[in-house]
Amino acid sequence: MDSAASYVRKQAVVTGLVNVVVNPLLAWAGKRGTSFVPLWSADGIVVDIALTAIILSVLVAWFSAAGVRRALRAGLDAADAPRAGRWLARLPSGASALGLSLGVAAAVVSVVVIWVLHLLGVSGLSTGWFLVLKAVYGGVLGYLVARWVIVRQLSATRAAPIPGSTDAAR
C-alpha cells in the first residue's frame, strides 16, 4: 500500500484532473449557442462560479471522505500523512460540513475576485474563455478540496480510529 502522503497526492491530482474535464463540459452544455458570458447576471459567471464552488466542494468531500475510509480499512497508515494546519484542524471533520465550509469559503473568495475584475472594467468572457476558466477553476478547486478533505479526515483518524480499520496500533 502507498504511504499516506502518496495517497493524498495521488487522490488530489486525480480529483483535479477529473474536474478539469467535467467542469467545462457541464459549462459547455449550459452555455451552448452563446458567444458571451457576462460577469453579473442570473446565468452569469459569478453565479456559475459560486454554485460550482459549493457543489464541487461538497461532492468532492463526500467522495474523498469515503475513499479515505476505504483506504484505512484496506490498511493505509495515517501516521505519515501530512498534518492538518491549525485552520484546517478547526474545520468540521464530517464530510458534508467540511465540504460546505470549504465551498462557501471558495465562493466568497471567487465573488470578491470577480468583483475586482468588474472594477477593472471586465464585463464578461467569451464562451471559449469561460470554458477555460471553468477548467482551471474546477481543476484547482478540486485538487485543493480533495487534498484538504483527505488530510482533515486522516488527522481526525489519528485522534479517533475508523471502525473496521486494520491498523492495530490505534
C-alpha positions as CSV (number, residue, x, y, z in Angstrom):
1,M,0.0,0.0,0.0
2,D,1.2,3.6,-0.7
3,S,2.2,5.9,2.1
4,A,-0.4,8.2,3.3
5,A,1.4,11.2,1.8
6,S,1.5,9.5,-1.6
7,Y,-2.2,8.6,-1.2
8,V,-3.1,12.2,-0.5
9,R,-1.1,13.4,-3.5
10,K,-2.5,10.9,-6.0
11,Q,-6.1,11.3,-4.9
12,A,-5.9,15.1,-5.1
13,V,-4.3,15.1,-8.5
14,V,-6.8,12.6,-9.9
15,T,-9.7,14.7,-8.5
16,G,-8.2,17.9,-10.0
17,L,-7.8,16.2,-13.4
18,V,-11.4,14.9,-13.4
19,N,-12.7,18.3,-12.7
20,V,-10.5,19.9,-15.4
21,V,-12.6,17.8,-17.8
22,V,-16.1,17.6,-16.1
23,N,-16.5,21.3,-15.2
24,P,-16.0,22.8,-18.7
25,L,-18.2,20.0,-20.2
26,L,-21.0,20.9,-17.9
27,A,-20.5,24.6,-18.6
28,W,-20.4,24.0,-22.3
29,A,-23.7,22.1,-22.1
30,G,-25.3,25.0,-20.3
31,K,-23.8,27.8,-22.5
32,R,-24.2,26.2,-26.0
33,G,-25.2,28.8,-28.5
34,T,-24.0,31.7,-26.5
35,S,-20.9,33.7,-27.5
36,F,-20.5,35.8,-24.4
37,V,-21.0,35.1,-20.6
38,P,-21.5,38.3,-18.5
39,L,-20.0,38.6,-15.1
40,W,-23.2,39.7,-13.3
41,S,-26.5,38.1,-14.3
42,A,-28.7,35.2,-13.3
43,D,-26.8,32.9,-15.6
44,G,-23.5,34.8,-15.4
45,I,-20.0,34.0,-14.3
46,V,-20.5,35.0,-10.6
47,V,-23.5,32.7,-10.1
48,D,-21.9,29.8,-12.0
49,I,-18.6,30.0,-10.2
50,A,-20.2,30.4,-6.7
51,L,-22.5,27.4,-7.3
52,T,-19.6,25.4,-8.7
53,A,-17.6,26.2,-5.6
54,I,-20.2,24.9,-3.3
55,I,-21.4,21.9,-5.3
56,L,-18.0,20.8,-6.3
57,S,-16.7,21.1,-2.7
58,V,-19.5,19.1,-1.2
59,L,-19.3,16.3,-3.8
60,V,-15.5,16.1,-3.6
61,A,-15.7,16.0,0.2
62,W,-18.2,13.1,0.1
63,F,-16.2,11.1,-2.4
64,S,-12.8,11.9,-0.8
65,A,-14.0,11.0,2.7
66,A,-15.5,7.7,1.5
67,G,-12.2,7.0,-0.2
68,V,-10.3,7.6,3.0
69,R,-12.5,5.2,4.9
70,R,-11.9,2.5,2.3
71,A,-8.2,3.1,2.2
72,L,-7.9,2.9,6.0
73,R,-9.9,-0.3,6.1
74,A,-7.5,-1.6,3.4
75,G,-4.5,-0.8,5.6
76,L,-3.5,2.7,4.9
77,D,-1.4,4.0,7.8
78,A,-2.4,7.6,8.7
79,A,0.7,8.1,10.8
80,D,2.8,9.5,8.0
81,A,0.0,11.6,6.5
82,P,0.5,15.4,6.2
83,R,-0.7,17.2,9.3
84,A,-3.8,19.4,9.1
85,G,-2.7,23.0,9.7
86,R,-4.3,25.0,12.5
87,W,-7.1,26.5,10.3
88,L,-7.9,23.1,8.7
89,A,-8.0,21.3,12.0
90,R,-10.6,23.8,13.3
91,L,-13.0,23.0,10.4
92,P,-15.6,20.2,10.9
93,S,-14.4,16.7,10.3
94,G,-17.7,15.5,8.8
95,A,-17.6,15.3,5.0
96,S,-20.8,17.3,4.4
97,A,-20.0,20.1,6.8
98,L,-16.3,20.3,5.7
99,G,-17.3,20.3,2.1
100,L,-19.9,23.0,2.6
101,S,-17.4,25.1,4.7
102,L,-14.7,24.9,2.0
103,G,-17.3,25.5,-0.7
104,V,-18.7,28.7,0.9
105,A,-15.2,30.0,1.5
106,A,-14.2,29.3,-2.1
107,A,-17.5,31.0,-3.3
108,V,-16.8,34.1,-1.2
109,V,-13.2,34.4,-2.4
110,S,-14.4,33.9,-6.0
111,V,-17.1,36.6,-5.8
112,V,-14.5,39.0,-4.4
113,V,-12.1,38.2,-7.3
114,I,-14.9,38.7,-9.8
115,W,-15.9,42.0,-8.2
116,V,-12.3,43.2,-8.5
117,L,-12.4,42.2,-12.2
118,H,-15.6,44.1,-12.6
119,L,-13.9,47.2,-11.0
120,L,-11.1,46.8,-13.5
121,G,-13.6,47.0,-16.4
122,V,-14.2,43.4,-17.2
123,S,-17.8,42.8,-18.1
124,G,-17.7,39.1,-19.0
125,L,-15.8,36.5,-21.1
126,S,-16.3,34.9,-24.4
127,T,-17.8,31.4,-24.1
128,G,-14.4,29.9,-25.0
129,W,-12.6,31.8,-22.3
130,F,-15.3,31.0,-19.9
131,L,-14.8,27.2,-20.5
132,V,-11.0,27.7,-20.0
133,L,-11.8,29.5,-16.7
134,K,-14.1,26.6,-15.7
135,A,-11.4,24.0,-16.5
136,V,-8.7,25.9,-14.5
137,Y,-11.0,26.8,-11.6
138,G,-12.5,23.3,-11.4
139,G,-9.2,21.6,-11.5
140,V,-7.5,23.8,-8.9
141,L,-10.5,23.8,-6.6
142,G,-11.0,20.0,-7.0
143,Y,-7.3,19.4,-6.2
144,L,-7.4,21.7,-3.1
145,V,-10.6,20.5,-1.7
146,A,-9.7,16.8,-2.1
147,R,-6.3,17.4,-0.5
148,W,-7.7,19.3,2.4
149,V,-10.6,16.9,3.0
150,I,-8.2,13.9,2.9
151,V,-5.7,15.5,5.2
152,R,-8.5,16.5,7.6
153,Q,-10.0,13.0,7.6
154,L,-6.6,11.4,8.2
155,S,-5.9,13.9,11.0
156,A,-9.3,13.1,12.6
157,T,-8.4,9.4,12.2
158,R,-5.2,9.8,14.3
159,A,-7.4,11.1,17.1
160,A,-10.2,8.5,16.7
161,P,-9.8,5.3,14.7
162,I,-12.2,4.4,11.9
163,P,-14.3,1.4,12.8
164,G,-13.1,-1.6,10.8
165,S,-9.6,-0.2,10.3
166,T,-6.9,-2.8,10.1
167,D,-4.4,-0.5,11.9
168,A,-3.8,-2.4,15.2
169,A,-1.6,0.4,16.6
170,R,-4.5,2.6,17.4
